[in-house]
């Protein structure tokens, strides 16, 4: 897990809010923008509301990196559409 500081509106499902003791203790279940700011739901009926869109500290799983190189083209080259037997000549 990595520690990030970002805007409350950029928090994602699965991020953990950093508590007052510095420990990630609340798993974010939903992020909602309101007219007054941002609301984070983390639990059955527990919510944290922020006025505006402040910077907050969270813990997030590290992004996975693909180390192998992907082929140059994933899709086949575009060619004319093949007509199937049941379609007949058009």
PEZI-V449397 format. One record per pair of residues at least 24 apart in sequence whose ideal C-beta (glycine too) atoms are under 10 Angstrom apart, sorted by the first residue. I is the first residue (numbers start at 1). J is the second residue. D is the distance in whole Angstrom. If there is no record, write none. Layout:
i: <I;I>
j: <J;J>
d: <D;D>
This chain:
i: <1;1;1;1;1;2;2;2;2;2;2;3;3;3;3;4;4;4;4;4;5;5;5;5;6;6;6;6;6;6;7;7;7;7;7;7;7;8;8;8;8;8;8;8;8;8;8;8;8;8;8;8;9;9;9;9;9;9;9;9;10;10;10;10;10;11;11;11;11;11;11;11;12;12;12;13;14;14;15;15;15;15;15;15;15;16;16;16;16;16;16;17;17;17;17;17;17;18;18;18;18;19;22;23;24;24;24;24;25;26;27;28;28>
j: <58;59;60;61;62;58;59;60;61;62;63;57;58;59;60;56;57;58;59;60;55;56;57;58;53;55;56;57;58;60;38;50;52;53;54;55;56;33;37;38;39;40;48;49;50;51;52;53;54;55;56;58;33;37;38;40;50;52;53;54;38;53;55;56;58;38;40;42;50;56;58;60;58;60;61;41;60;61;40;42;56;58;59;60;61;42;57;58;59;60;61;42;48;56;57;58;59;56;57;58;59;57;57;59;57;58;59;60;59;58;59;58;60>
d: <10;5;7;6;7;9;7;6;8;5;9;6;8;6;8;9;7;6;8;6;5;7;5;8;10;7;7;9;7;9;8;9;9;5;7;6;8;9;7;4;9;7;9;9;5;10;8;6;6;8;5;9;6;9;5;10;9;10;5;10;9;9;10;9;9;8;6;10;10;7;6;9;9;7;10;10;8;7;9;9;10;5;7;5;9;9;10;6;4;8;9;6;7;7;8;6;8;8;4;6;6;10;9;9;9;7;4;9;10;10;10;8;10>
